Amino acid sequence: MAQTIKDILRKKVGDDEHLEEALSYYQQYQTSSPFAVIKISGSCIDSSLDVITKDLSDLHELGLLPVVTYGFGDMLSEKLAKEGIIAPFIAGERRTDAAAMKHVEDIAERVSNRIVYGIGKEKARLLDYESRILYAQDKTEEGYEEHNGDITHLFFEPIQETLQDGYIPIVSPIGTSEDGKKNYNINSADVGARLAKELKTVKYVLLTATNGVLDKTGKTIDTLELNDDYQRLVDDGIIKDGMLKNVREAHSVLSCANNLESVQIVRPSNLFYELFTKKGAGTYITRAKARNLVSTQHP
């Protein structure tokens, strides 16, 4: 390794002050493979992909292999509008018929290849719907189309083999029916949460355009304790829209995954600072209060 572990961590956290702290986190993460699931929001793909893939490459250099999944909502909306395809949202999920699904598959493939090439083909491997990771079935609620699905179960062997071979798995958010004859457009928040639950990772990190949950003044809420803070912040209109979907998934994951210590929401430029320092940079969501709920301006 050209750079030492200390060199990489010192550069990523910015100074020597946090180096020992970062090394402590590094030792903790070494005991779990994968140590994290990282979900990249669609809004970050075009704006910050170079930053994200550089950090994922550096995690690989450290020997820390997360499982990565991603969204592509804005790109899909733009493509469907150009094609004159109407695909409104229901409860945060896009209605997906056969015409829309063709574009879902095309965009998912292009995005995943961009991520793999950005990290480096020697470090990352694409696991798309042909790998049969996500099994799904038709949604039973009214209003959805034939390619909207709910995850029934996951097939872990391709992920485990990829990790054992020393690659970062890039999991496409497309599900497949049991018979392999039908694909489904699965919300990436559902995919990330399910992966974090069942892979027993230490961390579930959501990379978003905003630096976590913001208060009414636009400052980042440092810590969100679900039992005490969640419903109040929803009622106050602070957690809403796309962030509401993310926090609901965090609630679901933390409620049933005893191994998971936190869900963390942060912008791409602060990923290492969030993972390797106690202060963090985004919103730290936990079952039990780790520190007082405060709003902060992080680096």
C-alpha positions as CSV (number, residue, x, y, z in Angstrom):
1,M,0.0,0.0,0.0
2,A,1.6,3.3,-1.1
3,Q,-0.1,5.2,1.7
4,T,-0.3,4.0,5.2
5,I,-3.6,3.7,7.1
6,K,-2.6,6.7,9.2
7,D,-1.8,8.7,6.1
8,I,-5.2,8.1,4.6
9,L,-7.1,8.7,7.8
10,R,-5.1,11.9,8.6
11,K,-5.8,13.3,5.1
12,K,-9.5,12.4,5.3
13,V,-10.3,13.7,8.8
14,G,-8.2,16.8,8.1
15,D,-5.7,16.9,11.0
16,D,-3.9,15.0,13.7
17,E,-6.4,16.0,16.4
18,H,-8.9,13.3,15.2
19,L,-6.3,10.7,14.1
20,E,-6.5,8.5,17.2
21,E,-10.2,8.7,17.2
22,A,-10.3,7.7,13.5
23,L,-8.0,4.8,14.2
24,S,-10.3,3.6,16.9
25,Y,-13.2,3.6,14.5
26,Y,-11.1,1.9,11.9
27,Q,-10.3,-1.0,14.3
28,Q,-14.0,-1.3,15.1
29,Y,-15.1,-1.5,11.4
30,Q,-12.4,-4.1,10.7
31,T,-14.4,-6.6,12.7
32,S,-17.5,-6.5,10.4
33,S,-17.6,-7.4,6.7
34,P,-19.4,-5.5,5.3
35,F,-19.0,-2.8,7.9
36,A,-21.6,-0.6,6.3
37,V,-24.3,-0.2,3.7
38,I,-24.0,3.2,1.8
39,K,-27.0,4.4,-0.1
40,I,-26.3,7.2,-2.7
41,S,-29.2,9.4,-3.5
42,G,-29.9,10.2,-7.1
43,S,-29.3,13.9,-6.5
44,C,-25.7,13.1,-5.6
45,I,-24.9,11.0,-8.6
46,D,-24.4,14.0,-11.0
47,S,-23.3,16.6,-8.5
48,S,-20.8,14.6,-6.4
49,L,-20.0,11.3,-8.0
50,D,-16.2,12.0,-8.2
51,V,-16.1,12.8,-4.5
52,I,-18.1,9.7,-3.6
53,T,-16.1,7.3,-5.7
54,K,-12.8,8.7,-4.4
55,D,-13.9,8.1,-0.8
56,L,-15.1,4.6,-1.7
57,S,-11.8,3.9,-3.3
58,D,-10.0,5.1,-0.2
59,L,-12.2,2.9,2.0
60,H,-11.1,0.0,-0.2
61,E,-7.5,1.0,0.3
62,L,-8.2,0.8,4.1
63,G,-9.5,-2.7,3.6
64,L,-13.1,-1.6,4.5
65,L,-15.7,-2.8,2.1
66,P,-19.2,-1.4,2.2
67,V,-22.1,-2.6,0.2
68,V,-23.3,0.3,-2.0
69,T,-26.7,0.9,-3.6
70,Y,-28.1,4.1,-5.2
71,G,-31.1,6.0,-6.5
72,F,-31.6,7.8,-9.8
73,G,-34.9,9.6,-9.4
74,D,-34.1,13.0,-11.0
75,M,-32.4,11.3,-14.1
76,L,-35.4,9.1,-14.5
77,S,-37.9,12.0,-14.2
78,E,-36.0,13.9,-16.9
79,K,-35.9,10.9,-19.3
80,L,-39.6,10.0,-18.8
81,A,-40.6,13.7,-19.4
82,K,-38.7,13.7,-22.7
83,E,-40.4,10.5,-23.7
84,G,-43.9,11.8,-22.7
85,I,-44.4,9.0,-20.1
86,I,-46.5,10.0,-17.1
87,A,-45.3,8.3,-13.9
88,P,-46.5,10.1,-10.8
89,F,-45.5,9.2,-7.3
90,I,-47.5,7.4,-4.6
91,A,-46.2,7.6,-1.0
92,G,-42.7,8.4,-2.3
93,E,-42.6,5.6,-5.0
94,R,-42.9,6.1,-8.7
95,R,-45.7,4.3,-10.5
96,T,-43.8,2.1,-13.0
97,D,-45.5,0.5,-16.0
98,A,-43.8,-1.4,-18.7
99,A,-42.9,1.7,-20.7
100,A,-41.3,3.4,-17.7
101,M,-39.5,0.1,-16.6
102,K,-37.4,0.0,-19.8
103,H,-35.9,3.4,-18.8
104,V,-35.5,2.3,-15.2
105,E,-33.3,-0.6,-16.3
106,D,-31.3,1.5,-18.8
107,I,-30.6,4.3,-16.3
108,A,-29.8,1.9,-13.5
109,E,-27.2,0.2,-15.6
110,R,-25.6,3.4,-16.7
111,V,-25.5,4.8,-13.1
112,S,-24.0,1.6,-11.7
113,N,-21.4,1.5,-14.4
114,R,-20.4,5.1,-13.6
115,I,-20.0,4.1,-10.0
116,V,-17.9,1.1,-10.7
117,Y,-15.6,2.9,-13.2
118,G,-15.3,5.8,-10.8
119,I,-14.1,3.6,-8.0
120,G,-12.0,1.4,-10.3
121,K,-12.9,-1.9,-11.8
122,E,-10.2,-3.6,-9.8
123,K,-12.0,-2.4,-6.6
124,A,-15.7,-2.6,-7.3
125,R,-18.1,-5.0,-9.0
126,L,-21.6,-4.5,-10.3
127,L,-24.4,-6.8,-9.0
128,D,-27.4,-6.0,-11.2
129,Y,-30.8,-7.7,-11.5
130,E,-29.2,-10.6,-13.4
131,S,-27.3,-11.4,-10.2
132,R,-30.7,-12.1,-8.6
133,I,-29.9,-10.3,-5.3
134,L,-33.4,-8.7,-4.7
135,Y,-36.5,-10.9,-5.1
136,A,-39.8,-9.1,-5.2
137,Q,-43.5,-9.4,-5.9
138,D,-46.3,-7.2,-7.1
139,K,-47.5,-4.5,-4.7
140,T,-50.9,-5.3,-3.4
141,E,-52.0,-1.7,-2.7
142,E,-54.1,0.1,-5.3
143,G,-52.7,2.6,-7.7
144,Y,-49.4,1.0,-8.5
145,E,-48.4,-0.4,-11.9
146,E,-47.2,-3.9,-12.8
147,H,-43.5,-3.1,-12.2
148,N,-43.9,-1.7,-8.7
149,G,-42.8,-4.3,-6.2
150,D,-42.1,-5.2,-2.6
151,I,-39.0,-7.0,-1.6
152,T,-39.7,-10.6,-0.5
153,H,-36.2,-11.7,0.3
154,L,-32.5,-11.3,-0.5
155,F,-30.0,-13.7,-2.0
156,F,-26.7,-13.0,-0.3
157,E,-24.3,-15.4,-2.0
158,P,-23.2,-12.9,-4.8
159,I,-22.6,-10.2,-2.2
160,Q,-20.6,-12.5,0.0
161,E,-18.5,-13.8,-2.9
162,T,-17.8,-10.2,-4.1
163,L,-16.6,-9.2,-0.6
164,Q,-14.5,-12.3,-0.3
165,D,-12.9,-11.5,-3.7
166,G,-12.0,-8.1,-2.3
167,Y,-14.4,-6.0,-4.3
168,I,-17.0,-3.4,-3.2
169,P,-20.5,-4.7,-4.2
170,I,-22.6,-2.2,-6.2
171,V,-26.2,-3.4,-5.8
172,S,-28.7,-2.2,-8.4
173,P,-32.1,-1.3,-6.9
174,I,-34.0,-3.5,-9.3
175,G,-35.9,-6.6,-8.0
176,T,-36.7,-9.8,-9.8
177,S,-39.6,-12.1,-9.6
178,E,-39.1,-15.7,-8.3
179,D,-39.3,-17.1,-11.8
180,G,-37.0,-14.5,-13.2
181,K,-39.5,-13.3,-15.8
182,K,-40.3,-9.9,-14.4
183,N,-38.2,-7.0,-13.0
184,Y,-39.4,-4.4,-10.5
185,N,-38.4,-0.8,-9.7
186,I,-37.6,-0.8,-6.0
187,N,-37.2,2.4,-4.0
188,S,-33.5,2.7,-3.2
189,A,-34.3,3.6,0.4
190,D,-36.1,0.3,0.8
191,V,-33.2,-1.5,-0.8
192,G,-30.6,0.2,1.5
193,A,-32.6,-0.5,4.6
194,R,-33.2,-4.1,3.8
195,L,-29.5,-4.7,3.0
196,A,-28.5,-3.0,6.3
197,K,-31.0,-5.1,8.3
198,E,-30.0,-8.4,6.9
199,L,-26.3,-8.0,6.3
200,K,-25.9,-7.1,10.0
201,T,-23.7,-4.1,9.3
202,V,-22.4,-1.6,12.0
203,K,-23.4,1.4,9.9
204,Y,-26.1,2.5,7.4
205,V,-25.1,5.7,5.7
206,L,-27.3,7.7,3.4
207,L,-25.5,10.2,1.2
208,T,-27.9,13.1,0.3
209,A,-27.8,16.6,-1.2
210,T,-28.6,18.1,2.2
211,N,-26.2,17.5,5.1
212,G,-28.7,15.4,7.1
213,V,-32.0,16.5,8.7
214,L,-32.2,20.3,8.8
215,D,-34.1,22.4,11.3
216,K,-36.3,25.4,10.4
217,T,-33.3,27.7,10.1
218,G,-31.5,25.3,7.7
219,K,-28.9,24.0,10.2
220,T,-28.1,20.4,10.5
221,I,-29.7,18.5,13.4
222,D,-26.7,16.7,15.0
223,T,-28.5,13.8,16.7
224,L,-31.9,12.4,16.3
225,E,-33.1,9.9,18.9
226,L,-36.1,8.1,17.5
227,N,-38.2,7.5,20.6
228,D,-38.0,11.1,21.8
229,D,-37.5,13.2,18.7
230,Y,-39.0,11.5,15.6
231,Q,-42.7,12.1,16.0
232,R,-42.2,15.7,17.2
233,L,-40.0,16.6,14.3
234,V,-42.6,15.1,11.8
235,D,-45.4,16.9,13.5
236,D,-43.5,20.2,13.3
237,G,-42.9,19.7,9.6
238,I,-39.1,19.5,10.0
239,I,-38.9,15.9,8.7
240,K,-40.8,15.9,5.4
241,D,-40.8,15.0,1.7
242,G,-37.9,12.8,0.6
243,M,-36.1,13.1,4.0
244,L,-39.3,11.6,5.6
245,K,-38.8,8.4,3.6
246,N,-35.2,8.2,4.7
247,V,-35.9,8.7,8.4
248,R,-38.8,6.2,8.2
249,E,-36.5,3.7,6.8
250,A,-33.9,4.5,9.6
251,H,-36.7,3.9,12.1
252,S,-37.5,0.6,10.5
253,V,-33.9,-0.6,10.4
254,L,-33.0,0.5,14.0
255,S,-36.2,-1.1,15.4
256,C,-35.2,-4.6,14.3
257,A,-31.5,-4.7,13.6
258,N,-29.8,-5.1,17.0
259,N,-26.3,-5.0,15.5
260,L,-26.8,-1.6,13.9
261,E,-25.7,1.2,16.1
262,S,-26.8,4.1,14.0
263,V,-28.1,5.4,10.7
264,Q,-26.2,8.5,9.5
265,I,-27.3,11.0,6.9
266,V,-24.6,13.2,5.4
267,R,-23.6,15.0,2.2
268,P,-20.9,13.2,0.2
269,S,-18.1,15.7,1.0
270,N,-18.3,14.7,4.7
271,L,-18.5,10.9,4.5
272,F,-15.1,10.2,6.2
273,Y,-15.6,12.9,8.8
274,E,-19.0,11.3,9.7
275,L,-17.7,7.8,9.8
276,F,-14.4,8.4,11.6
277,T,-15.1,11.1,14.2
278,K,-17.4,11.3,17.2
279,K,-18.5,14.8,16.4
280,G,-19.5,13.8,12.9
281,A,-20.8,16.0,10.1
282,G,-24.4,15.1,9.4
283,T,-27.4,13.7,11.3
284,Y,-26.7,10.7,13.6
285,I,-29.9,8.7,14.1
286,T,-30.0,6.3,17.0
287,R,-32.3,4.4,19.3
288,A,-30.8,5.9,22.4
289,K,-29.7,9.4,22.9
290,A,-26.0,9.7,22.4
291,R,-25.8,13.5,23.0
292,N,-28.2,16.4,23.3
293,L,-30.3,17.2,20.2
294,V,-28.7,20.3,18.8
295,S,-28.4,22.1,15.5
296,T,-24.9,22.7,14.2
297,Q,-22.9,23.9,11.3
298,H,-20.4,21.1,10.5
299,P,-17.4,21.3,8.2
